[in-house]
Amino acid sequence: MMNAQMEFTWKTALQAADLLVFRHTGKYLSDIEITILHGAWDNRTYEQIAEAEGYTSSYLCRDVGCKLWGNLSTALKEKVSKKNFKAALQREWKNCAKSHLLQTLTQPINSIVSPAFAYSEIEISRPRTNLANLDSAFYVERSPIESICYETILKPGSLIRIKGAKWMGKTALIERILKRAAWQQQKTVYLDFSAVKREVAEDLDRLLRWISLSMCQQLELQNQAEWDWYLNSKSDRSSTFWETILTETKSDVVLALDNIDCLFAFEKTSAGLLNLLASWYEQGKKCDCWSRLKLILSHSSKTSISPHVDGSILNAGVPILLEEFSRDRVKLLADLYQIDLDELELSRIMNEVGGHPYLAKLAMCQMKAKSNLN
């Protein structure tokens, strides 16, 4: 059994809070709720959190904070506030440790032998690994979504907007679209904004430099594009950079920006980038050269953008909403894992994790591991 005296860390507290809120509401903590929780963990005031993240303190306290503490209060069956949430979560964590829950949750999937927590607690680990890679036999298509994306990415100056909650399969879908684009002799670039460091996300110039360098590297271009970017004035950067990119590649370029909502907490940066993307998209409608640029944007449906930022680009193009699997698709997933689910077992999975793709796949992994041990 795991040592019950293990230190109660921020990571552990976040996992516990995320699980509790999910059990109560069926939804994970939003990014802004995590921001408040982390700030409270560091004993920061709402004013300090608001100043650092670009929100108003009243919005964080009255709107987001009240809802967060209310959900935790209901889930823990006690009054939870910014002042006492650490102690409340730690008590719950200790109770879980005593019931062997944490031991089960922190083991690798293929080492779990007890099915006791195979469904209700499975979301706690959520490693950032793709369970449905491009060559995987376990990818479940959500027809006609894939076909729509494959057709759209071939059109000049196209834009695909993929929206969904966490772990709904946005990245897996992007990877498949890029693979299809590559088959059609298009150049592809994938940028994950969840990997951008805070100091870069706070500075638009540094962020654009990161984008340009990453693109040059992935497109295997020499450094002239980067030099052109900086030798020209800021007003000319966009045109010069893209003219260089499109001239050098001599082919269509698909630029995928994943987890773009990670920038929404930084008002100036997100405003600058979204305006830039909107201008690229509009030029693609008018200019043959720019029409060779295709865009894929991915963002969480649980994260809101500042009302002061023009988010019109997030309402343009072809919208793709990823939702939970239907009962039939969960059954198909079980078939792909060669698991013969009866109606009772299928109902249990649907009751515990709904049709959440990631949790359903983890459940299948655990069931498969258990059957292999028997």
LOKESE-947188 format. One line per 5 residues: number of its first residue (from 0); for each residue x, y, z of C-alpha. Coordinates in steps of 0.05 Angstrom, whole numbers. Layout:
! residues N
NUM	X:Y:Z ~ ... .
//
This chain:
! residues 374
0	0:0:0 ~ 23:71:-15 ~ 53:108:43 ~ -4:148:73 ~ 46:199:98 .
5	66:220:28 ~ 69:295:21 ~ 4:329:0 ~ 28:370:-60 ~ -4:420:-106 .
10	-7:367:-160 ~ -43:319:-114 ~ -91:374:-92 ~ -107:391:-164 ~ -120:319:-181 .
15	-166:311:-121 ~ -205:375:-136 ~ -211:357:-210 ~ -239:288:-193 ~ -288:315:-141 .
20	-315:369:-188 ~ -320:318:-244 ~ -360:271:-200 ~ -407:326:-179 ~ -416:364:-245 .
25	-393:316:-299 ~ -343:369:-321 ~ -269:380:-307 ~ -242:443:-276 ~ -235:498:-327 .
30	-168:532:-338 ~ -191:595:-301 ~ -215:552:-242 ~ -147:519:-240 ~ -115:588:-240 .
35	-156:608:-179 ~ -142:543:-144 ~ -67:550:-157 ~ -67:622:-133 ~ -104:602:-70 .
40	-54:546:-59 ~ 2:598:-61 ~ -37:642:-13 ~ -47:697:-64 ~ -106:745:-60 .
45	-157:752:-116 ~ -126:819:-132 ~ -57:788:-141 ~ -85:732:-184 ~ -125:781:-226 .
50	-65:826:-237 ~ -21:768:-258 ~ -72:735:-304 ~ -106:795:-335 ~ -175:789:-304 .
55	-214:833:-256 ~ -214:812:-184 ~ -290:818:-179 ~ -299:769:-236 ~ -251:718:-205 .
60	-282:725:-136 ~ -357:732:-149 ~ -366:693:-214 ~ -313:639:-220 ~ -292:632:-147 .
65	-362:626:-118 ~ -380:571:-167 ~ -314:533:-154 ~ -320:534:-78 ~ -394:517:-84 .
70	-380:455:-126 ~ -325:432:-78 ~ -371:444:-18 ~ -425:400:-48 ~ -375:346:-68 .
75	-341:344:0 ~ -406:354:39 ~ -375:412:80 ~ -367:486:72 ~ -306:499:29 .
80	-274:567:17 ~ -210:597:-8 ~ -183:595:63 ~ -198:523:82 ~ -197:484:16 .
85	-127:456:28 ~ -147:423:93 ~ -212:397:63 ~ -178:366:3 ~ -123:337:46 .
90	-174:302:91 ~ -207:272:29 ~ -139:251:3 ~ -121:216:67 ~ -187:179:67 .
95	-173:156:-4 ~ -104:132:16 ~ -133:91:72 ~ -181:58:24 ~ -124:39:-24 .
100	-152:86:-77 ~ -89:126:-88 ~ -48:63:-96 ~ -94:41:-152 ~ -95:108:-186 .
105	-21:120:-188 ~ 0:53:-216 ~ 11:44:-291 ~ -50:20:-328 ~ -21:-48:-346 .
110	-3:-62:-274 ~ -72:-53:-244 ~ -102:-118:-221 ~ -160:-94:-179 ~ -222:-73:-218 .
115	-252:-37:-158 ~ -237:32:-185 ~ -235:16:-259 ~ -286:68:-278 ~ -304:121:-227 .
120	-233:141:-208 ~ -198:128:-274 ~ -193:201:-296 ~ -145:219:-241 ~ -81:201:-277 .
125	-94:228:-347 ~ -23:224:-375 ~ -9:267:-435 ~ -2:210:-483 ~ -41:197:-546 .
130	-80:132:-538 ~ -103:135:-610 ~ -42:151:-652 ~ -44:151:-728 ~ -28:78:-735 .
135	-72:56:-677 ~ -126:4:-687 ~ -165:36:-630 ~ -184:103:-662 ~ -259:110:-665 .
140	-283:155:-722 ~ -339:204:-710 ~ -368:203:-780 ~ -378:249:-816 ~ -329:294:-777 .
145	-266:264:-806 ~ -292:266:-877 ~ -312:339:-870 ~ -242:357:-844 ~ -206:317:-899 .
150	-247:352:-953 ~ -240:421:-922 ~ -164:419:-915 ~ -158:410:-991 ~ -195:475:-1004 .
155	-154:540:-1016 ~ -148:586:-955 ~ -189:539:-912 ~ -198:543:-837 ~ -220:487:-791 .
160	-239:504:-719 ~ -239:444:-671 ~ -273:456:-605 ~ -284:409:-547 ~ -273:397:-473 .
165	-208:368:-447 ~ -189:299:-471 ~ -242:296:-524 ~ -193:277:-579 ~ -177:345:-610 .
170	-103:331:-618 ~ -116:261:-646 ~ -162:291:-699 ~ -111:344:-717 ~ -58:291:-727 .
175	-102:253:-775 ~ -119:316:-814 ~ -45:332:-821 ~ -30:262:-842 ~ -83:267:-897 .
180	-56:334:-918 ~ 14:305:-924 ~ -13:250:-968 ~ -37:305:-1014 ~ 33:335:-1019 .
185	18:392:-972 ~ 70:416:-922 ~ 47:412:-849 ~ 65:449:-785 ~ 39:430:-715 .
190	46:479:-657 ~ 21:462:-587 ~ 9:525:-545 ~ 5:486:-481 ~ 80:478:-487 .
195	94:553:-491 ~ 129:581:-430 ~ 94:636:-392 ~ 147:688:-406 ~ 138:675:-481 .
200	61:675:-477 ~ 63:743:-443 ~ 102:776:-499 ~ 73:778:-569 ~ 140:790:-603 .
205	172:731:-567 ~ 111:687:-583 ~ 115:705:-657 ~ 189:690:-657 ~ 174:622:-627 .
210	122:609:-681 ~ 169:630:-737 ~ 228:589:-712 ~ 184:528:-701 ~ 155:534:-770 .
215	223:542:-803 ~ 248:480:-766 ~ 188:437:-783 ~ 188:459:-856 ~ 263:447:-859 .
220	276:518:-883 ~ 340:557:-875 ~ 343:617:-829 ~ 327:669:-882 ~ 254:670:-862 .
225	273:686:-790 ~ 321:741:-813 ~ 269:771:-859 ~ 221:773:-800 ~ 267:816:-759 .
230	298:859:-813 ~ 231:888:-832 ~ 186:934:-792 ~ 133:903:-747 ~ 77:924:-795 .
235	110:884:-851 ~ 128:823:-811 ~ 67:782:-828 ~ 70:792:-903 ~ 145:785:-908 .
240	147:722:-866 ~ 91:686:-903 ~ 114:708:-972 ~ 182:678:-954 ~ 151:614:-927 .
245	104:603:-985 ~ 158:620:-1036 ~ 207:573:-1005 ~ 159:514:-997 ~ 126:523:-1066 .
250	67:483:-1040 ~ 7:490:-995 ~ 22:496:-921 ~ -25:471:-866 ~ -13:506:-800 .
255	-45:472:-740 ~ -48:512:-675 ~ -68:465:-619 ~ -92:487:-549 ~ -94:560:-571 .
260	-138:574:-510 ~ -75:570:-467 ~ -62:642:-490 ~ -131:669:-471 ~ -107:687:-401 .
265	-58:737:-434 ~ -103:790:-464 ~ -52:829:-505 ~ -19:767:-533 ~ -83:731:-551 .
270	-111:795:-582 ~ -49:804:-625 ~ -45:733:-648 ~ -119:725:-663 ~ -119:790:-703 .
275	-59:765:-742 ~ -92:698:-756 ~ -155:734:-779 ~ -115:777:-827 ~ -81:715:-856 .
280	-148:681:-865 ~ -178:742:-899 ~ -118:749:-946 ~ -128:676:-965 ~ -196:695:-994 .
285	-165:749:-1039 ~ -95:728:-1058 ~ -74:665:-1094 ~ -8:662:-1057 ~ -41:668:-989 .
290	-95:617:-1008 ~ -40:564:-1002 ~ -42:574:-927 ~ -93:530:-891 ~ -107:538:-816 .
295	-129:490:-762 ~ -146:520:-695 ~ -161:478:-633 ~ -187:505:-567 ~ -225:482:-505 .
300	-300:492:-502 ~ -291:506:-427 ~ -247:567:-434 ~ -274:636:-448 ~ -237:693:-482 .
305	-235:763:-454 ~ -292:807:-478 ~ -240:859:-497 ~ -208:813:-548 ~ -234:807:-619 .
310	-246:732:-626 ~ -280:735:-694 ~ -230:684:-722 ~ -260:634:-672 ~ -327:641:-706 .
315	-301:634:-778 ~ -286:575:-822 ~ -313:505:-813 ~ -333:491:-740 ~ -321:421:-711 .
320	-349:405:-642 ~ -322:343:-608 ~ -371:313:-558 ~ -374:249:-518 ~ -381:182:-552 .
325	-450:153:-561 ~ -466:86:-530 ~ -455:53:-598 ~ -386:83:-605 ~ -366:60:-536 .
330	-389:-10:-556 ~ -347:-3:-620 ~ -287:17:-578 ~ -296:-46:-536 ~ -299:-87:-599 .
335	-233:-56:-623 ~ -202:-77:-557 ~ -232:-146:-567 ~ -273:-139:-504 ~ -341:-172:-504 .
340	-384:-125:-464 ~ -454:-146:-443 ~ -508:-94:-436 ~ -499:-89:-361 ~ -424:-76:-366 .
345	-435:-25:-422 ~ -488:10:-380 ~ -439:13:-321 ~ -385:46:-363 ~ -435:96:-392 .
350	-460:112:-322 ~ -391:122:-293 ~ -354:159:-348 ~ -409:176:-397 ~ -381:173:-467 .
355	-317:210:-450 ~ -268:183:-502 ~ -205:185:-459 ~ -238:155:-397 ~ -272:102:-439 .
360	-205:83:-470 ~ -172:79:-402 ~ -229:34:-378 ~ -218:-11:-437 ~ -143:-13:-424 .
365	-155:-34:-352 ~ -206:-87:-371 ~ -158:-114:-424 ~ -100:-115:-374 ~ -143:-152:-323 .
370	-166:-204:-374 ~ -94:-216:-395 ~ -75:-230:-323 ~ -131:-280:-312 .
//
